[in-house]
């Protein structure tokens, strides 16, 4: 069974999704300030998003929905292909290490 999130009908639907890549980072979470609440009165009603600038960051930033800039399809393509290239290099390095390890075990 897949986890689901229920959003009350009187709330706007969030514009961004979990794990979506944006110009400011990756969306890790979001929360809603409903109209008429103390938080909405102080900060404005609507969706807020928690973003991590990159996967190796220990920082978390919070943005209002209108402050987030989505990536263009081209930017997203380049980010994803760069990440694939990085992981392919890591796999290649690990494969070379395994080869050295197994050759050493066969010669010993």
N, C-alpha and C positions, 0 to 999 in steps of 0.2 A: 504494500500500500504506500503510495507516495504522500509525503506531507503536503498539506494544503494550507493556505492562508485565507481567512474570510475577512472581507472588508465590508463594513456596514454600508448599506445602500445610500445613505445620506452623505457619505464621504466621497470626495473625488478619487478616481483611480490613480495610483502612482504612475508618474511618467517614465520612471526608470526601474530596472529590474535588479535583483540581487546578482552579484558578480558581473554586472555590466561594466565594461571599460569606458571611461570618459576621459576628457582632457585633464581632469584633476586626479584621476586614479580609478581604482576599482571599488565598486559599491559593495560594502560588506553588510550594510543594514539600513533600515529606514524606520521612521516613526512618524506619527501624525499628531498635530496639535488641533483638536476640534475647535470650531468657533465657539465663543462663549466661555472658554476655560481660561484660567489664570495664565497659563503658559501662552495661549494664543493671544491674549490681551497684551502680554509683555513682548512676545517675539513675532507675532503674526501667525495666523492659522495656516494650515496646510502641511505638506510633507517635508520632512527633513531627512537628509541622507548622511550616513557615515561612510567616508571614503578613506582608503589607504592609498597613498601616492604610488607605491609600488609594492610588490610582494615581499621585498626584503626590508621594508620600512617598519619601524616600531611606532610610527606616528599615525594618528587617526584624526581626520578633519571632518567637521560637520558643516553641511551646506543646505541652504534652502533650495527647493526645487528649481527656482528661477535663476540660481547662481551656477547651476551645473551646465557645462557645455558638452554635448555628445561628440563623439569622434565621427568624422566623415567616413564613409565606406573605405576610402583609400587609406586613411590613417589607421583604421582598424585592421585592414589587410596587412599593412606594413608592421604593425605591432605584433600581430599573431605570427606572421612569417618570421620575424626576428626571434620570437620566443621559440618557435619550432627549430630554427637554425641553432640556437643556443643549446637546446636539449639534444639535438642530433650530435653536436660536438661532444657533449657530456657522455652520451652513449658510446661514441667512438673511443673516447679516452678509457672508459670502463671496459670496453671490449679488448682494447690493447692490454690493459692490466690483467684481464683474465687470461689472455693468450700467454703473456709472460709467466703468469702463475702456473698455468697448466703445462707449459713447456718445461719449466723448472721442476715440476713434480714428476714429469716423465723422464727427465734426465738424471734425477736423483735416485 
